[in-house]
């Protein structure tokens, strides 16, 4: 399993980096859309759909993405999707907190599960696309976002193993601890400092930039917990077996689904801050 995981990572990581940096705009949008469609298929399976109906759900998500490119005033609709995603994740934060003292129910309600996939999947799609193509941002900020998410996840794992004593949400994800979250936030601060230096941000903007990074890391944890919640209700370990040793697409982008919209909205706030 470890060998498969390492080999898959050695193939996927350079491929993902090349796609982020080198693909032209249309090709990038299509490639990222294909990955999100695969994630939508996995979401449909977690929502209790058969393989065939999950394909229809994935096509539905892909169609929504396409419509939001061609609809009049498309940029406003895409901004509305990001706002909807942000509000959805904020509401989920309070919903997940309710499981601190009660177990997660078994079984998935397909309608609510599939409806919740709309802000999750469309939000992460348009956050990454707009981040890459926005003037003044571009692929370096996607790489910074990836570093924040992956660095925080790695730090949370090791901090949790070394110091973990207090469980975060044991009924949702038994392995996560508050100490792991603190480790993730500290890693986020270090990565944010490196990013601020690399982007040569003025000193007066550093506090807002650090705040954006910390909130992004916090929501990356929520994105991870969200997928854990649905997998626990569905009674599965992985969202699929598309990636040998890694599970499915959702297992790789679960943190990103929440972190990306929050990160982009935070950067927009940074730009508007005088």
LINCOR-V420294 format. One record per pair of residues at least 12 apart in sequence whose ideal C-beta (glycine too) atoms are under 10 Angstrom apart, sorted by the first residue. I is the first residue (numbers start at 1). J is the second residue. D is the distance in whole Angstrom. If there is no record, write none. Layout:
I/J/D
I/J/D
This chain:
1/244/9
1/245/6
1/246/10
2/245/7
3/244/10
3/245/8
4/243/9
4/244/4
4/245/3
4/246/8
5/243/9
5/244/8
5/245/3
5/246/6
5/247/10
6/245/8
7/244/8
7/245/7
8/243/6
8/244/5
8/245/5
8/246/6
8/252/10
9/243/9
9/245/8
9/246/7
9/252/10
11/243/10
11/244/10
12/243/7
12/246/8
12/252/8
13/146/10
13/150/10
15/31/10
16/31/10
16/35/9
16/142/10
16/146/8
16/252/9
17/139/9
17/142/10
17/143/8
17/146/9
19/31/6
19/32/8
19/35/9
19/139/10
20/32/9
20/128/9
20/132/7
20/138/10
20/139/5
20/140/9
20/142/5
20/143/7
20/146/8
21/132/10
21/138/10
21/139/5
21/140/9
21/142/9
21/143/8
22/139/9
23/132/9
23/139/9
25/129/9
25/132/8
25/133/6
28/128/9
28/129/8
28/132/6
28/133/8
28/139/9
29/65/9
29/66/10
29/69/8
29/125/9
29/128/10
29/129/6
29/132/9
29/133/8
32/65/10
32/124/9
32/125/7
32/126/10
32/128/6
32/129/6
32/132/9
33/61/9
33/62/6
33/65/6
33/66/8
33/69/10
33/125/7
33/129/8
34/58/10
34/62/8
34/249/10
35/124/10
35/125/9
35/128/10
35/249/6
35/252/9
35/253/8
36/58/9
36/61/7
36/62/8
36/65/7
36/120/10
36/121/6
36/122/8
36/124/7
36/125/5
36/126/10
36/128/9
36/129/10
36/249/8
36/253/8
36/257/10
37/55/9
37/57/10
37/58/5
37/59/7
37/60/10
37/61/6
37/62/5
37/63/10
37/65/8
37/121/9
37/125/9
37/249/9
38/58/7
38/239/10
38/240/8
38/242/7
38/243/10
38/248/8
38/249/5
38/250/9
39/58/8
39/61/9
39/117/9
39/120/9
39/121/6
39/124/8
39/125/9
39/239/8
39/240/9
39/242/10
39/248/8
39/249/4
39/250/5
39/251/10
39/252/9
39/253/6
39/254/9
39/257/8
40/54/8
40/55/9
40/57/6
40/58/4
40/59/8
40/60/8
40/61/4
40/62/7
40/64/10
40/65/10
40/114/9
40/117/6
40/118/9
40/120/9
40/121/5
40/122/10
40/125/10
40/249/9
40/250/9
41/53/10
41/54/5
41/55/6
41/56/10
41/57/7
41/58/4
41/59/9
41/61/9
41/239/9
41/240/8
41/242/9
41/248/9
41/249/9
41/250/10
42/54/8
42/57/10
42/58/9
42/117/10
42/227/9
42/230/10
42/236/10
42/238/9
42/239/4
42/240/5
42/242/8
42/247/9
42/248/5
42/249/6
42/250/5
42/251/8
43/57/7
43/58/8
43/61/8
43/113/8
43/114/7
43/116/9
43/117/4
43/118/10
43/120/7
43/121/7
43/227/9
43/230/8
43/239/8
43/248/10
43/249/10
43/250/7
43/257/10
44/56/8
44/57/4
44/58/6
44/60/9
44/61/9
44/110/9
44/113/9
44/114/7
44/117/8
45/57/9
45/58/10
45/234/8
45/236/8
45/239/7
45/240/7
45/248/9
45/250/10
46/108/7
46/110/10
46/113/7
46/114/10
46/117/9
46/227/8
46/229/10
46/230/5
46/231/7
46/233/8
46/234/5
46/235/10
46/236/7
46/239/6
46/240/9
46/248/9
46/250/8
47/108/6
47/109/8
47/110/5
47/111/9
47/112/9
47/113/4
47/114/5
47/115/9
47/116/9
47/117/7
47/230/8
47/233/10
47/234/8
48/107/8
48/108/5
48/109/8
48/110/5
48/111/10
48/113/7
48/114/9
48/233/9
48/234/7
49/108/10
49/110/7
49/113/9
49/114/8
53/110/9
53/114/10
54/114/10
54/240/10
57/110/10
57/114/6
57/117/8
57/121/10
58/117/10
58/121/9
60/114/9
60/117/10
60/118/9
61/114/10
61/117/7
61/118/7
61/120/10
61/121/5
61/122/7
61/125/8
62/121/10
62/125/10
64/81/9
64/118/7
64/121/9
64/122/6
64/125/9
65/78/10
65/81/9
65/121/8
65/122/7
65/125/6
65/126/8
65/129/9
68/80/9
68/81/7
68/122/7
68/125/9
68/126/7
69/126/10
69/129/9
75/130/9
77/126/9
78/122/9
78/125/9
78/126/5
78/127/10
78/129/8
78/130/7
79/126/9
79/130/8
79/264/10
79/265/9
79/268/9
80/126/10
81/118/9
81/119/7
81/122/5
81/123/6
81/125/9
81/126/5
81/127/9
81/130/10
81/261/9
82/119/9
82/122/9
82/123/6
82/124/10
82/126/6
82/127/6
82/130/8
82/260/9
82/261/5
82/262/9
82/264/7
82/265/6
82/268/9
83/119/10
83/123/9
83/261/9
83/265/8
84/118/8
84/119/5
84/122/8
84/123/7
84/261/9
85/118/9
85/119/4
85/120/7
85/121/9
85/122/7
85/123/3
85/124/8
85/125/10
85/126/8
85/127/7
85/257/8
85/258/8
85/260/9
85/261/4
85/262/9
85/264/10
85/265/9
86/119/9
86/123/8
86/127/10
86/219/9
86/258/9
86/261/5
86/262/6
86/264/9
86/265/6
86/266/10
87/119/8
87/261/10
88/116/7
88/118/9
88/119/4
88/120/7
88/123/7
88/226/10
88/258/9
88/261/9
89/119/8
89/120/8
89/123/8
89/219/6
89/222/6
89/223/8
89/226/8
89/257/8
89/258/5
89/259/9
89/261/7
89/262/7
90/219/9
90/222/9
90/258/10
90/262/9
91/119/10
92/116/8
92/119/10
92/120/9
92/219/10
92/222/6
92/223/9
92/225/8
92/226/6
92/229/9
92/258/8
93/218/9
93/219/8
93/221/10
93/222/6
93/225/9
93/226/10
93/258/9
95/226/9
95/229/9
96/168/10
96/169/6
96/171/10
96/172/7
96/173/10
96/222/7
96/225/6
96/226/7
96/228/10
96/229/7
97/169/8
98/169/10
99/169/6
99/170/9
99/171/5
99/172/6
99/225/9
99/229/8
99/232/10
100/167/9
100/168/9
100/169/6
100/170/8
100/171/8
100/172/9
101/171/8
102/171/7
103/170/9
103/171/5
103/172/9
103/232/9
104/169/9
104/171/5
104/172/6
104/173/10
104/228/9
104/229/6
104/230/10
104/232/5
104/233/6
105/171/10
105/232/9
105/233/7
106/232/8
106/233/6
106/234/9
106/235/7
107/233/6
107/234/8
107/235/8
108/230/7
108/231/10
108/232/10
108/233/5
108/234/5
108/235/9
109/233/9
113/230/7
113/233/8
113/234/9
116/226/9
116/230/8
117/230/9
117/250/10
117/257/10
119/257/9
119/261/9
120/223/8
120/226/7
120/227/9
120/230/10
120/250/9
120/253/10
120/254/9
120/257/5
120/258/8
120/261/9
121/250/9
121/253/10
121/257/7
122/261/10
123/257/7
123/258/8
123/260/7
123/261/4
123/262/9
123/264/9
124/223/9
124/253/7
124/254/10
124/256/6
124/257/4
124/258/8
124/259/9
124/260/5
124/261/7
125/257/10
125/260/9
125/261/10
126/260/9
126/261/8
126/264/9
127/142/10
127/145/9
127/256/9
127/257/9
127/258/10
127/259/9
127/260/4
127/261/4
127/262/8
127/263/7
127/264/5
127/265/8
128/142/6
128/145/8
128/146/10
128/253/9
128/256/8
128/260/6
128/261/9
128/263/10
128/264/8
129/142/10
129/260/10
129/264/10
130/260/10
130/261/10
130/264/6
130/268/9
131/144/10
131/145/7
131/260/7
131/261/10
131/263/7
131/264/5
131/267/8
134/264/8
134/267/8
134/268/9
134/271/9
135/271/10
136/267/9
136/271/7
137/264/8
137/267/6
137/268/9
137/271/9
140/195/9
140/198/8
140/199/7
141/195/8
141/199/8
141/263/8
141/264/9
141/267/7
142/260/9
142/263/9
142/264/10
143/195/9
143/198/10
144/191/7
144/192/8
144/194/9
144/195/5
144/196/10
144/198/8
144/199/8
144/213/9
144/216/10
144/263/8
144/267/10
145/191/10
145/195/10
145/213/9
145/216/7
145/220/9
145/256/8
145/259/7
145/260/6
145/262/10
145/263/5
145/264/9
145/267/9
146/256/8
146/259/9
146/260/10
147/187/9
147/188/9
147/191/5
147/192/10
147/194/8
147/195/8
148/184/9
148/187/8
148/188/6
148/191/5
148/192/7
148/195/8
148/212/10
148/213/6
148/214/9
148/216/6
148/217/6
148/220/7
148/255/9
148/256/10
148/259/7
148/263/7
149/184/10
149/188/9
149/191/10
149/216/8
149/217/8
149/219/10
149/220/5
149/221/10
149/223/9
149/224/9
149/253/9
149/254/10
149/255/5
149/256/6
149/258/9
149/259/5
149/260/8
149/263/9
150/187/10
150/191/9
150/220/9
150/252/10
150/255/8
150/256/9
151/184/8
151/187/5
151/188/7
151/190/8
151/191/5
151/194/10
151/217/9
151/220/10
152/180/10
152/181/9
152/183/8
152/184/4
152/185/7
152/186/9
152/187/5
152/188/5
152/191/8
152/213/9
152/214/10
152/216/9
152/217/4
152/218/9
152/220/6
152/221/8
152/224/10
152/255/8
152/259/9
153/180/9
153/184/7
153/187/9
153/217/9
153/220/7
153/221/9
153/224/7
153/254/10
153/255/6
154/183/9
154/184/9
154/187/7
155/180/8
155/181/10
155/182/9
155/183/4
155/184/5
155/185/9
155/186/7
155/187/3
155/188/8
155/190/9
155/191/9
155/217/9
156/168/10
156/175/10
156/176/7
156/177/8
156/179/9
156/180/4
156/181/6
156/182/9
156/183/5
156/184/4
156/185/9
156/186/10
156/187/8
156/217/9
156/220/9
156/221/7
156/224/9
156/255/10
157/175/9
157/176/9
157/180/7
157/183/8
157/184/9
158/180/8
158/183/7
158/187/9
159/177/8
159/178/10
159/179/5
159/180/5
159/181/8
159/182/7
159/183/3
159/184/7
159/185/10
159/186/8
159/187/8
160/175/7
160/176/7
160/177/5
160/178/9
160/179/6
160/180/3
160/181/9
160/182/10
160/183/7
160/184/9
161/175/9
161/177/9
161/179/9
161/180/8
161/183/10
162/179/8
162/180/9
162/183/8
163/177/8
163/178/10
163/179/4
163/180/8
163/182/8
163/183/8
164/176/8
164/177/3
164/178/8
164/179/5
164/180/6
164/181/10
164/183/9
165/177/7
165/178/8
165/179/6
166/178/4
166/179/7
166/180/10
166/181/10
167/179/10
167/180/10
168/180/7
168/181/6
168/221/8
168/225/8
169/221/10
169/225/6
169/228/8
169/229/9
171/229/9
171/232/8
172/224/10
172/225/6
172/226/9
172/227/10
172/228/5
172/229/5
172/230/10
172/231/10
172/232/6
172/233/10
173/221/9
173/224/7
173/225/6
173/227/9
173/228/4
173/229/8
173/231/9
173/232/8
174/228/9
174/232/10
175/228/9
176/221/8
176/224/8
176/225/7
176/228/8
180/221/9
181/217/9
181/218/8
181/221/6
184/214/10
184/217/5
184/218/8
184/220/8
184/221/6
184/224/10
184/255/10
185/213/9
185/214/6
185/217/6
185/218/7
185/221/9
186/214/10
186/217/9
187/213/10
187/217/8
188/210/9
188/212/10
188/213/5
188/214/6
188/215/9
188/216/7
188/217/4
188/218/8
188/220/9
189/210/6
189/213/7
189/214/7
189/217/9
190/213/10
191/213/7
191/217/9
192/206/8
192/209/6
192/210/5
192/211/9
192/212/8
192/213/3
192/214/8
192/216/9
192/217/9
193/206/8
193/209/9
193/210/8
193/213/9
195/209/7
195/210/10
195/213/7
196/209/5
196/210/8
196/213/9
201/270/8
204/273/9
204/274/9
205/270/6
205/271/10
205/273/7
205/274/10
207/273/10
208/266/8
208/267/10
208/269/7
208/270/5
208/271/10
208/272/10
208/273/5
209/266/9
209/267/9
209/270/6
209/273/10
211/266/8
211/269/9
211/270/9
212/262/8
212/263/7
212/264/10
212/265/9
212/266/3
212/267/6
212/268/10
212/269/7
212/270/6
213/263/8
213/266/8
214/266/10
215/259/9
215/262/6
215/263/8
215/265/9
215/266/6
216/255/10
216/258/9
216/259/5
216/260/8
216/261/10
216/262/5
216/263/4
216/264/9
216/265/10
216/266/7
216/267/10
217/255/9
217/259/7
217/262/10
217/263/10
218/258/9
218/259/9
218/262/8
219/255/8
219/257/9
219/258/4
219/259/5
219/260/9
219/261/8
219/262/5
219/263/8
219/266/10
220/254/9
220/255/4
220/256/7
220/257/9
220/258/6
220/259/4
220/260/9
220/262/9
220/263/9
221/255/7
221/258/8
221/259/9
222/254/10
222/255/9
222/257/9
222/258/5
222/259/9
222/262/9
223/250/10
223/253/8
223/254/5
223/255/5
223/256/7
223/257/5
223/258/3
223/259/6
223/260/9
223/261/10
223/262/9
224/251/10
224/254/5
224/255/5
224/256/10
224/257/9
224/258/8
224/259/10
225/254/9
225/255/9
225/258/9
226/250/10
226/254/7
226/255/9
226/257/7
226/258/7
227/239/7
227/247/10
227/248/10
227/250/6
227/251/7
227/253/9
227/254/4
227/255/9
227/257/8
227/258/10
228/254/8
230/250/9
230/254/9
231/247/9
231/248/10
231/250/9
231/251/9
231/254/9
236/248/10
237/251/9
238/250/9
238/251/6
239/251/5
239/252/9
239/253/10
239/254/8
